[in-house]
Amino acid sequence: MRPNSHRTGWRPAALAAAGCLLFTPTRAFASSGAYWAGFKKYWTDFIGNPSGVVVTVIIVGIICLLIITRVKGNKA
């Protein structure tokens, strides 16, 4: 059985990132802020556009292929 040290390598970085969330300003997480309204409007307009739908489907497809090939590669 081979060692799986590469699987535990992300944990310190993930814990550090989660710890950094404690120090972020609370305004960044405000749900009624103008930033989030603009963010939502931009992406709903982008997805509503026919070319935006095509780009989104291509990106999701690429991500799915990467996940599928990664999982199959780990089983061998």
Residue frames as a rotation matrix with the C-alpha (Angstrom) as fourth column:
MET 1
0.582 0.813 0.000 0.00
0.813 -0.582 0.000 0.00
0.000 0.000 -1.000 0.00
ARG 2
-0.308 -0.735 0.605 1.44
0.716 -0.598 -0.362 3.34
0.627 0.322 0.710 -1.01
PRO 3
-0.525 0.091 -0.847 1.47
0.703 -0.514 -0.491 6.34
-0.480 -0.853 0.206 1.34
ASN 4
0.201 0.705 0.680 -1.11
0.888 -0.423 0.177 9.04
0.413 0.569 -0.712 0.74
SER 5
-0.331 -0.413 -0.849 0.83
0.790 -0.613 -0.011 12.02
-0.516 -0.674 0.529 2.01
HIS 6
-0.942 -0.039 0.332 -0.35
0.253 -0.734 0.631 14.20
0.219 0.678 0.701 -0.90
ARG 7
-0.072 0.996 0.050 -3.94
0.570 0.000 0.822 14.02
0.818 0.088 -0.568 0.34
THR 8
0.478 0.239 -0.845 -3.15
0.872 -0.245 0.424 15.65
-0.106 -0.940 -0.325 3.67
GLY 9
-0.563 -0.822 0.087 -1.04
0.825 -0.552 0.120 18.44
-0.051 0.140 0.989 2.16
TRP 10
-0.368 0.491 0.789 -4.01
0.307 -0.737 0.602 20.74
0.878 0.464 0.120 1.58
ARG 11
0.379 0.647 -0.662 -5.19
0.814 0.106 0.571 20.72
0.439 -0.755 -0.486 5.18
PRO 12
-0.267 -0.483 -0.834 -2.78
0.822 -0.566 0.064 23.34
-0.503 -0.668 0.548 6.58
ALA 13
-0.974 -0.082 0.211 -3.56
0.195 -0.775 0.601 25.69
0.114 0.627 0.771 3.69
ALA 14
-0.189 0.978 0.084 -7.31
0.385 -0.004 0.923 25.15
0.903 0.207 -0.376 4.11
LEU 15
0.306 0.263 -0.915 -7.09
0.951 -0.033 0.308 25.82
0.051 -0.964 -0.260 7.83
ALA 16
-0.656 -0.599 -0.459 -5.05
0.597 -0.784 0.171 28.96
-0.463 -0.162 0.872 7.20
ALA 17
-0.818 0.418 0.395 -7.61
0.133 -0.530 0.837 30.19
0.559 0.738 0.378 4.67
ALA 18
0.194 0.924 -0.328 -10.46
0.622 0.143 0.770 29.47
0.758 -0.354 -0.548 7.08
GLY 19
0.017 -0.277 -0.961 -8.56
0.952 -0.288 0.100 31.30
-0.305 -0.917 0.259 9.81
CYS 20
-0.921 -0.379 0.091 -8.12
0.385 -0.847 0.367 34.33
-0.062 0.373 0.926 7.54
LEU 21
-0.264 0.907 0.328 -11.90
0.456 -0.183 0.871 34.56
0.850 0.380 -0.365 7.26
LEU 22
0.305 0.355 -0.884 -11.99
0.952 -0.085 0.294 35.50
0.029 -0.931 -0.364 10.91
PHE 23
-0.350 -0.575 -0.740 -9.96
0.590 -0.749 0.303 38.62
-0.728 -0.330 0.601 10.17
THR 24
-0.688 0.148 0.710 -11.91
0.623 -0.381 0.683 39.82
0.372 0.913 0.170 7.12
PRO 25
-0.920 0.390 0.035 -14.12
-0.367 -0.828 -0.423 42.85
-0.136 -0.402 0.906 7.56
THR 26
-0.493 0.805 0.329 -17.77
0.398 0.545 -0.738 42.09
-0.773 -0.233 -0.590 8.16
ARG 27
0.072 0.523 -0.849 -18.74
-0.564 -0.681 -0.467 44.44
-0.823 0.512 0.246 5.38
ALA 28
-0.720 -0.409 -0.560 -17.40
-0.692 0.367 0.622 41.91
-0.048 0.836 -0.547 2.87
PHE 29
-0.919 0.391 -0.054 -20.14
0.389 0.921 0.035 39.51
0.063 0.011 -0.998 3.94
ALA 30
-0.564 0.751 -0.344 -22.97
-0.285 -0.568 -0.772 42.03
-0.775 -0.338 0.534 3.98
SER 31
-0.483 0.438 0.758 -25.91
0.734 0.674 0.078 40.65
-0.477 0.594 -0.647 2.03
SER 32
0.595 0.803 0.022 -27.53
0.701 -0.505 -0.503 43.99
-0.393 0.315 -0.864 1.25
GLY 33
-0.101 -0.730 -0.676 -24.44
0.136 -0.683 0.718 45.79
-0.986 -0.020 0.168 0.02
ALA 34
0.598 0.285 -0.749 -24.23
-0.595 -0.469 -0.653 47.48
-0.537 0.836 -0.111 -3.35
TYR 35
-0.455 -0.846 -0.278 -21.30
-0.850 0.320 0.417 45.25
-0.264 0.426 -0.865 -4.30
TRP 36
-0.761 0.169 0.626 -23.32
0.107 0.985 -0.136 42.05
-0.639 -0.037 -0.768 -4.04
ALA 37
0.374 0.922 -0.102 -26.26
0.091 -0.146 -0.985 43.58
-0.923 0.359 -0.139 -5.90
GLY 38
0.379 -0.322 -0.868 -23.94
-0.866 -0.454 -0.210 44.57
-0.326 0.831 -0.450 -8.74
PHE 39
-0.719 -0.669 0.187 -22.24
-0.600 0.734 0.319 41.18
-0.351 0.117 -0.929 -8.65
LYS 40
-0.370 0.678 0.635 -25.58
0.310 0.735 -0.604 39.38
-0.876 -0.027 -0.482 -8.91
LYS 41
0.604 0.620 -0.501 -26.82
-0.221 -0.474 -0.853 41.69
-0.766 0.625 -0.149 -11.68
TYR 42
-0.078 -0.726 -0.684 -23.66
-0.954 -0.146 0.263 41.18
-0.291 0.672 -0.681 -13.72
TRP 43
-0.891 -0.360 0.277 -23.78
-0.298 0.924 0.241 37.40
-0.342 0.132 -0.930 -13.55
THR 44
-0.087 0.912 0.400 -27.54
0.346 0.404 -0.847 37.14
-0.934 0.065 -0.351 -14.15
ASP 45
0.596 0.229 -0.770 -27.12
-0.551 -0.580 -0.599 39.36
-0.584 0.782 -0.220 -17.22
PHE 46
-0.401 -0.839 -0.368 -24.15
-0.888 0.257 0.382 37.26
-0.226 0.480 -0.848 -18.35
ILE 47
-0.803 0.149 0.576 -26.01
0.098 0.988 -0.119 33.97
-0.587 -0.039 -0.808 -17.97
GLY 48
0.225 0.972 -0.073 -29.13
0.153 -0.109 -0.982 35.46
-0.962 0.210 -0.173 -19.58
ASN 49
0.189 -0.266 -0.945 -27.12
-0.888 -0.458 -0.049 36.34
-0.420 0.848 -0.322 -22.67
PRO 50
0.967 0.246 -0.063 -27.05
-0.249 0.865 -0.435 33.41
-0.052 0.437 0.898 -25.20
SER 51
0.348 -0.908 -0.235 -23.27
-0.198 0.173 -0.965 33.64
0.916 0.382 -0.119 -25.59
GLY 52
-0.243 -0.385 0.890 -22.94
-0.933 -0.158 -0.323 33.68
0.265 -0.909 -0.321 -21.79
VAL 53
0.653 0.536 0.534 -24.86
-0.641 0.767 0.014 30.41
-0.402 -0.352 0.845 -21.61
VAL 54
0.868 -0.371 -0.329 -22.48
-0.021 0.635 -0.772 28.82
0.496 0.677 0.544 -24.11
VAL 55
-0.087 -0.948 0.307 -19.41
-0.486 -0.228 -0.843 30.00
0.869 -0.223 -0.441 -22.19
THR 56
-0.022 0.150 0.988 -20.89
-0.994 0.107 -0.038 28.77
-0.112 -0.983 0.147 -18.91
VAL 57
0.907 0.390 0.157 -21.67
-0.364 0.915 -0.173 25.32
-0.211 0.099 0.972 -20.36
ILE 58
0.564 -0.775 -0.286 -18.16
-0.042 0.319 -0.947 25.03
0.825 0.546 0.147 -21.78
ILE 59
-0.273 -0.687 0.674 -16.57
-0.747 -0.291 -0.598 25.97
0.606 -0.666 -0.434 -18.44
VAL 60
0.283 0.455 0.844 -18.78
-0.880 0.473 0.040 23.53
-0.381 -0.755 0.534 -16.51
GLY 61
0.972 0.078 -0.221 -17.97
-0.183 0.842 -0.508 20.80
0.147 0.535 0.832 -19.05
ILE 62
0.174 -0.982 -0.071 -14.22
-0.273 0.022 -0.962 21.38
0.946 0.187 -0.264 -18.69
ILE 63
-0.279 -0.230 0.932 -14.48
-0.947 -0.095 -0.307 21.25
0.159 -0.969 -0.191 -14.90
CYS 64
0.661 0.595 0.458 -16.49
-0.650 0.759 -0.048 18.02
-0.376 -0.265 0.888 -15.09
LEU 65
0.814 -0.413 -0.408 -13.94
-0.066 0.633 -0.772 16.43
0.576 0.655 0.488 -17.42
LEU 66
-0.180 -0.924 0.337 -11.11
-0.548 -0.190 -0.815 17.39
0.817 -0.331 -0.472 -15.10
ILE 67
-0.049 0.239 0.970 -12.93
-0.974 0.204 -0.100 15.91
-0.221 -0.949 0.222 -12.11
ILE 68
0.893 0.447 0.058 -13.80
-0.417 0.868 -0.269 12.69
-0.170 0.216 0.962 -13.95
THR 69
0.571 -0.734 -0.368 -10.27
-0.053 0.415 -0.908 12.13
0.819 0.538 0.198 -15.25
ARG 70
-0.274 -0.662 0.697 -8.78
-0.777 -0.276 -0.566 12.96
0.568 -0.697 -0.439 -11.85
VAL 71
0.272 0.468 0.841 -11.00
-0.875 0.485 0.013 10.42
-0.401 -0.739 0.541 -10.09
LYS 72
0.984 0.079 -0.159 -10.28
-0.148 0.858 -0.492 7.71
0.097 0.508 0.856 -12.66
GLY 73
0.251 -0.966 -0.065 -6.55
-0.284 -0.009 -0.959 8.40
0.925 0.259 -0.277 -12.36
ASN 74
-0.254 -0.335 0.907 -6.63
-0.946 -0.109 -0.305 7.97
0.202 -0.936 -0.289 -8.58
LYS 75
0.658 0.591 0.467 -8.38
-0.677 0.736 0.022 4.58
-0.331 -0.331 0.884 -8.77
ALA 76
0.779 -0.367 -0.508 -5.61
-0.192 0.631 -0.751 2.97
0.597 0.683 0.422 -10.82
